[in-house]
Amino acid sequence: PCAAHVLAVFGPERVMWGSDWPVCRLRAEYGDWLAAAQALTAGLDDGARAAVFGDTARAFYRLAQRDA
């Protein structure tokens, strides 16, 4: 699939997930889109998944790390 190719070419440090909310809800609920994205990245290690789902965007937009 496209996701595997994009991750292979650019690496997780240059890929960020976005839901396109609220437009994504025209076809499915937000949770369904998130589940699909998580399935597409299931083969990545924890650090790579963290990059795709937040760390890359945080670095690009120079956002502060949130406390857990």
C-alpha positions in Angstrom: 0.0 0.0 0.0 0.9 3.7 -0.3 1.6 4.0 3.5 4.3 1.4 3.4 5.9 3.1 0.4 5.8 6.6 2.0 7.3 5.3 5.2 10.0 3.4 3.4 11.0 6.4 1.2 10.7 9.2 3.8 11.0 7.4 7.1 8.8 8.1 10.2 10.8 11.2 11.0 9.3 12.9 7.9 5.8 11.4 8.0 2.9 12.7 10.2 -0.6 11.4 10.5 -3.5 13.8 10.2 -7.2 12.9 10.4 -8.6 15.7 8.2 -11.2 16.1 10.9 -14.1 16.9 10.5 -14.1 16.1 6.8 -13.0 12.5 7.5 -16.4 12.0 9.2 -18.2 12.1 5.9 -17.2 8.5 5.3 -16.5 7.0 8.8 -16.1 8.1 12.4 -12.8 9.5 13.7 -12.1 6.3 15.6 -12.4 4.2 12.5 -9.8 6.4 10.7 -7.5 6.2 13.7 -7.8 2.4 13.8 -7.0 2.3 10.1 -3.9 4.4 10.5 -2.8 2.3 13.5 -3.2 -0.9 11.4 -1.2 0.6 8.6 1.7 1.4 11.0 1.4 -1.8 13.1 4.7 -3.1 11.7 6.7 -0.1 13.0 8.4 -0.1 16.4 7.2 2.1 19.2 9.5 4.9 18.4 8.6 5.1 14.8 4.9 5.0 15.6 5.4 7.8 18.1 7.0 9.8 15.4 4.2 9.3 12.9 1.5 9.9 15.5 2.9 13.0 17.1 6.7 13.5 17.5 7.2 14.5 13.9 4.5 17.1 14.0 5.7 18.3 17.4 9.2 18.8 16.0 8.1 20.4 12.7 5.7 22.9 14.4 8.1 23.4 17.3 5.5 22.5 19.9 6.4 21.8 23.5 6.2 18.3 24.8 3.0 17.6 26.7 3.2 16.2 30.2 1.7 12.7 30.3 
